Amino acid sequence: MTAIRLRQLKFEGEITIATEENHLPYQRPPLSKGYLVNKAKIESLYFKSSTYYENNNVRVIKKKKATGISREKKQVYFDDKSSLTFDYLVIATGSELNKIEQKKENEKIVYLNNLGSAKQLKKLLETSKNIGVIGAGFIGLEVAATARNKGLKTNVFEAADRIMGRSASKHVARFLQKYHESKGVNFLTGTMIETIKTKHQEVEIILSNNATYKTECVAVGIGVKPSSQIAEDAKLECNNGIIVDENCATNDKSIFAAGDCANYYLDRYKTRQRLESVQNAIDQAKIVASSITGNLTRYKSIPWFWSDQYDLKLKIAGLLEGTEHSVIRGSMNKNQFSVCHYKNERLHAIECINDQKTFMTGKKLIEASSEIGPDAVQDETTNLKDWL
């Protein structure tokens, strides 16, 4: 996205994208959504075709892992002993999966984070009768929904005492758990996994209390951490990601960072955040491109996230942390509602289930710091647009 935006801004210098994968840059969110249910083909995942990169003089180097940065020489070093000299460097290394064990992955145990692991999981979902899902965040629940739609017996293991502890309110978490349970998913919350191991054709999930669950395959989604080691080694400032300023520049002004690996100060929320969302990555890519071309711009977007589970579409706008109270607009019984969160008497965040209209307007209300109060939001006869 940085490369695309640079060309849109008429940047005429050389652009090289280096990736350790053997694919052109592609979208990751569909890997746990449309791709698993055959609604998204591999070709549709790519941001641009090879022709685009050729026509726009963007070189993509595949199967090439960056191993080091020399800030003095302005060079990046790769695992094949080659190097690349830069005037500007953009680190968009994303995040690394948290793993239960660091052993080599087994074909029946999938940590879903790239196209290869998505292909592996898709095959397992088509050939298995049961699955264990470890982690009840966005990824885990999306996989669980797909598994149940395919008829697999599904157990979800979550270490916390409730699902979606980091990403959703208790209102939404309770609703989603009940909905999954109505579809046949079995949840084991407050459950710590000791180890996973394969035995013959089965996978054993061994809990910390020594209880054992046997299944045919396992999908693991227990969160991520920033992929920032290469920046740390180069003595760039890091703390839960690569520290960047409002222009997405690191403490070395020729090096930028964007996406999951970047820790950015969100002026609207008066806090530093490392956001794990596509919207954030795209917005920061635009900031980087603007900074490199001398057209400085700041992050003004409202962070938002989404998840598809069964016939439910969850959309979240704003940050939930620090909110003080909430009201519900719509009907949970009809599977169409929004939870509206307030802080300092202002609408601060919204979570919408199958409620696109409220999401679109609510996002604008948050952005405008609207004075709409909880009573007005809760009243379904209120035209939210009147408060913009």
C-alpha atoms as one frame of an Amber mdcrd trajectory, in Angstrom:
protein
   0.000   0.000   0.000   2.949   2.323   0.632   4.326   1.564  -2.828   0.949
   2.093  -4.478   0.447   5.399  -2.685   3.964   6.582  -3.560   3.257   6.107
  -7.244  -0.104   7.864  -6.878   1.786  10.817  -5.380   4.125  10.828  -8.419
   7.168   9.539  -6.552   9.679   8.778  -9.322  12.394   6.944  -7.397  13.044
   3.214  -7.408  10.747   1.130  -5.204  11.614  -2.376  -4.031   9.376  -4.605
  -1.919  11.134  -7.531  -0.236   9.106 -10.410   1.205  10.112 -13.777   2.599
   6.962 -15.340   1.121   6.703 -16.707  -2.396   3.679 -14.595  -3.289   2.949
 -11.097  -4.477   1.527  -8.896  -1.675  -1.927 -10.134  -0.669  -4.768  -9.426
   1.743  -4.746 -11.452   4.957  -8.235 -10.862   6.498 -10.015 -13.113   3.958
  -7.765 -16.032   4.997  -9.979 -16.661   8.039 -13.170 -15.539   6.327 -14.053
 -15.827   2.628 -11.100 -17.977   1.589 -11.954 -20.828   3.981 -15.535 -21.021
   2.675 -14.596 -20.737  -1.014 -16.018 -17.233  -1.367 -12.597 -15.779  -2.159
 -10.220 -17.362  -4.652  -6.461 -16.983  -4.328  -6.310 -14.645  -7.324  -8.721
 -12.221  -5.639  -6.471 -11.919  -2.582  -3.633 -10.156  -4.391  -3.581  -6.372
  -4.062  -2.226  -5.943  -7.575  -1.208  -8.158 -10.490   2.371  -8.661 -11.607
   1.545  -6.413 -14.575   0.793  -3.523 -12.219   4.196  -3.788 -10.559   5.931
  -3.994 -13.926   4.041  -1.042 -15.370   4.682   1.084 -12.292   8.355   0.178
 -11.918   7.903  -1.508  -8.525  10.267  -4.415  -7.985   8.980  -7.264  -5.806
  11.638  -9.605  -4.442  10.106 -12.847  -3.147  11.547 -15.547  -0.860  14.001
 -13.048   0.584  14.090 -12.517   4.336  15.623  -9.331   5.713  18.009 -10.153
   8.536  19.632  -6.839   9.379  19.787  -3.078   8.826  22.837  -0.832   8.738
  21.640   2.682   9.471  25.108   4.134   8.813  25.489   2.514   5.391  21.730
   2.694   4.662  21.627  -0.947   3.686  19.322  -3.892   4.332  20.872  -7.364
   4.523  19.117 -10.580   3.523  19.431 -14.248   4.410  21.071 -15.055   1.062
  23.957 -12.675   1.927  22.753 -10.041  -0.552  22.016  -6.428   0.378  20.005
  -3.448  -0.780  20.889   0.230  -0.423  18.128   2.711   0.432  17.439   6.403
   0.762  14.239   5.623   2.647  13.328   2.367   4.332   9.808   1.282   5.301
   9.460  -1.518   7.841   6.089  -3.237   7.398   6.903  -6.576   9.003   3.531
  -6.908  10.725   3.220  -9.230  13.678   4.374 -12.650  14.804   2.101 -15.351
  16.139   2.179 -16.322  19.773   2.798 -20.053  19.903   2.093 -22.682  22.508
   5.257 -24.524  21.531   8.168 -23.529  19.346   8.524 -26.949  17.741   8.203
 -27.368  14.005   4.563 -27.156  13.022   2.687 -30.373  12.343   0.402 -30.699
   9.327  -2.559 -31.184  11.676  -1.747 -28.145  13.838  -2.265 -24.806  12.102
  -1.239 -21.334  13.205  -3.232 -19.252  10.732  -1.259 -16.229   9.557  -0.428
 -16.583   5.866  -1.619 -18.064   2.598   0.260 -21.316   3.128  -1.305 -21.995
   6.525  -4.738 -20.988   5.168  -4.407 -23.611   2.409  -3.427 -26.166   5.029
  -6.409 -25.335   7.267  -8.820 -25.313   4.345  -7.763 -28.856   3.447  -8.161
 -30.016   7.056 -11.663 -28.527   7.293 -12.643 -30.450   4.178 -11.264 -33.798
   5.372 -11.887 -33.788   9.145 -14.911 -34.469  11.330 -13.799 -32.556  14.405
 -11.471 -29.704  15.321 -10.034 -28.015  18.371  -9.734 -24.234  18.202  -7.369
 -22.630  20.689  -8.113 -18.970  21.301 -11.484 -17.207  21.173 -10.594 -13.939
  19.505 -11.533 -12.867  15.985  -9.486 -15.582  14.253 -10.572 -18.411  16.525
 -14.265 -17.580  16.293 -14.158 -17.140  12.526 -12.519 -20.555  12.171 -15.050
 -22.074  14.592 -17.948 -20.654  12.572 -16.526 -22.055   9.343 -15.926 -25.440
  10.964 -19.501 -25.677  12.226 -20.879 -24.598   8.848 -18.960 -27.545   7.417
 -20.383 -29.883  10.060 -17.255 -30.407  12.170 -17.586 -31.055  15.884 -15.917
 -27.951  17.335 -14.362 -27.301  20.747 -12.999 -23.824  21.482 -10.424 -23.456
  24.258  -9.865 -20.017  25.799  -7.479 -19.187  28.651  -9.465 -16.119  29.782
 -12.748 -16.351  31.627 -14.641 -15.061  28.585 -14.268 -14.941  24.831 -12.962
 -11.880  22.929 -11.435 -10.413  26.075  -9.178  -8.011  24.157 -11.432  -7.110
  21.273 -15.073  -6.807  22.332 -17.288  -5.739  25.223 -18.960  -8.214  27.538
 -22.297  -7.490  25.831 -21.015  -8.541  22.420 -18.932 -11.411  23.811 -21.938
 -12.930  25.601 -24.097 -12.560  22.502 -21.510 -14.187  20.227 -20.865 -17.064
  22.610 -24.580 -17.851  22.861 -24.894 -17.650  19.080 -21.963 -20.017  18.555
 -23.378 -22.392  21.165 -26.716 -22.382  19.354 -24.798 -23.567  16.294 -23.195
 -26.407  18.255 -19.826 -24.980  19.342 -18.563 -26.105  22.744 -16.587 -23.495
  24.716 -14.064 -24.250  27.436 -13.161 -20.880  28.956 -10.650 -20.410  31.746
  -8.756 -23.281  30.162  -4.978 -23.240  29.949  -3.285 -25.444  27.354  -0.205
 -27.256  28.586   0.838 -28.793  25.287  -0.392 -30.139  21.947   0.962 -33.323
  20.436   0.083 -35.694  17.659  -0.453 -39.347  18.364  -1.100 -41.660  15.442
  -3.799 -39.922  13.383  -5.090 -37.802  16.283  -4.046 -34.611  17.995  -4.071
 -34.482  21.786  -4.759 -31.191  23.535  -3.444 -31.519  27.066  -4.741 -28.997
  29.579  -2.916 -27.638  32.622  -5.157 -29.789  34.859  -3.948 -32.847  32.891
  -7.295 -33.355  31.171  -6.890 -34.455  27.554  -9.046 -33.737  24.518  -8.564
 -35.707  21.336  -9.335 -34.243  17.930  -8.353 -34.651  14.288  -6.846 -31.195
  13.841  -6.156 -27.984  15.718  -6.268 -24.308  14.741  -4.400 -21.932  17.049
  -5.152 -18.224  17.359  -3.784 -16.943  20.649  -2.748 -13.466  19.636   0.323
 -11.848  18.189   3.315  -9.725  19.099   5.001  -7.084  16.929   7.584  -8.345
  14.463  10.155  -5.745  15.434  13.373  -7.682  16.107  15.129  -6.315  13.026
  14.347  -2.775  14.232  15.526  -3.526  17.763  18.791  -4.933  16.403  19.272
  -1.698  14.459  18.845   0.284  17.699  15.600   1.871  16.585  13.373   2.863
  19.490  10.921   0.050  20.272   8.351  -0.622  22.977   5.531  -2.981  22.065
   6.374  -2.301  18.456   8.497   0.243  16.628   8.001   3.719  18.070   7.028
   6.201  15.349   6.033   9.860  15.346   2.977  11.462  13.745   4.616  11.025
  10.336   5.287   7.319  10.965   9.019   8.068  11.156  11.247   6.234  13.625
  14.020   7.920  15.606  16.003   7.569  12.347  14.185   9.968  10.018  15.076
   7.944   6.921  13.325   4.866   8.339   9.563   4.530   8.678   7.273   1.836
  10.080   3.616   1.085   9.408   1.001  -1.503  10.296   0.971  -4.082  13.089
   4.656  -3.536  13.860   4.289   0.223  14.490   3.468   1.884  17.805   1.757
   5.187  16.942   0.521   8.070  19.102  -3.191   8.559  18.474  -3.839  12.190
  19.275  -7.597  11.672  19.386  -7.239   9.155  22.203  -4.168  10.698  23.860
  -2.434   7.356  23.940   0.083   5.235  22.089  -1.388   2.181  20.396  -0.213
  -0.670  18.255  -3.333  -1.401  16.242  -3.819  -4.761  14.553  -6.148  -3.904
  11.693  -6.044  -3.565   7.932  -7.561  -0.100   8.078  -4.750   1.072  10.334
  -2.078  -0.442   8.077  -3.536   1.252   4.992  -3.887   4.614   6.731  -0.322
   4.484   8.029   0.958   3.456   4.590  -0.572   6.657   3.221   1.117   8.664
   5.968   4.500   7.102   5.133   4.100   7.821   1.417   3.078  11.405   2.168
   6.052  11.849   4.492   8.527  10.539   1.903   7.141  12.837  -0.791   7.078
  15.872   1.517   3.294  16.155   1.771   3.006  15.579   5.513  -0.342  14.329
   6.778  -1.532  13.123  10.159  -3.584  10.149  11.295  -7.183  11.297  11.582
  -9.064   8.050  11.080 -11.268   6.359  13.638  -9.814   2.860  14.144 -12.227
   0.177  13.036 -12.319  -3.602  12.903 -14.646  -6.269  11.562 -15.397  -9.967
  11.757 -17.673 -12.344   9.814 -19.155 -15.263  11.760 -22.033 -17.309  10.276
 -24.599 -14.745   9.110 -23.307 -12.162  11.570 -21.146  -9.203  10.610 -19.500
  -7.516  13.557 -18.062  -4.044  13.028 -16.309  -1.989  15.692 -15.394   1.688
  15.454 -13.283   3.480  18.025 -11.383   2.090  21.015 -13.285   0.441  23.843
 -10.692   0.890  26.567 -11.452   3.627  29.045 -15.145   3.859  28.190 -17.381
   4.440  31.209 -20.864   3.213  30.313 -22.811   1.872  27.356 -26.311   1.604
  25.921 -27.809  -0.748  23.356 -29.565   0.413  20.201 -31.608  -2.175  18.338
 -32.582  -5.719  19.263 -30.262  -8.506  20.379 -33.157 -10.939  19.930 -33.337
 -10.004  16.241 -29.549 -10.265  15.833 -29.374  -6.632  14.762 -28.095  -4.175
  17.335 -25.304  -1.831  18.339 -23.564  -1.305  21.672 -22.704   2.380  22.023
 -19.928   3.238  24.484 -19.478   6.600  26.197 -16.562   8.407  27.807 -16.701
  11.933  29.225 -20.292  12.168  27.989 -19.207  11.683  24.375 -19.797   8.718
  22.089 -16.405   7.022  22.103 -16.875   3.642  20.408 -19.557   1.452  18.863
 -19.908  -2.277  18.252 -22.442  -3.193  15.599 -23.928  -6.587  14.775 -25.673
  -6.649  11.384 -26.262  -2.907  11.774 -24.367  -1.215   8.962 -26.472   1.939
   9.077 -25.650   2.646  12.723 -22.011   1.752  12.133 -21.578   4.213   9.261
 -23.322   7.091  11.035 -21.915   6.239  14.458 -18.372   6.300  13.108 -18.993
   9.823  11.800 -20.523  10.873  15.139 -17.392   9.696  16.961 -15.175  11.506
  14.483 -17.183  14.715  14.921 -17.186  14.444  18.746 -20.963  14.730  18.554
 -22.903  15.737  21.662 -25.518  13.045  21.099 -26.404  11.573  24.472 -27.060
   7.954  25.524 -30.838   8.403  25.630 -30.956   9.740  22.080 -28.703   6.958
  20.779 -30.753   4.284  22.497 -34.039   5.629  21.090 -34.500   3.905  17.721
 -36.740   6.728  16.509 -33.749   9.082  16.690 -32.286   9.927  13.302 -28.597
   9.719  14.117 -27.690  11.887  11.128 -29.460  14.810  12.789 -26.629  14.871
  15.326 -23.802  15.163  12.838
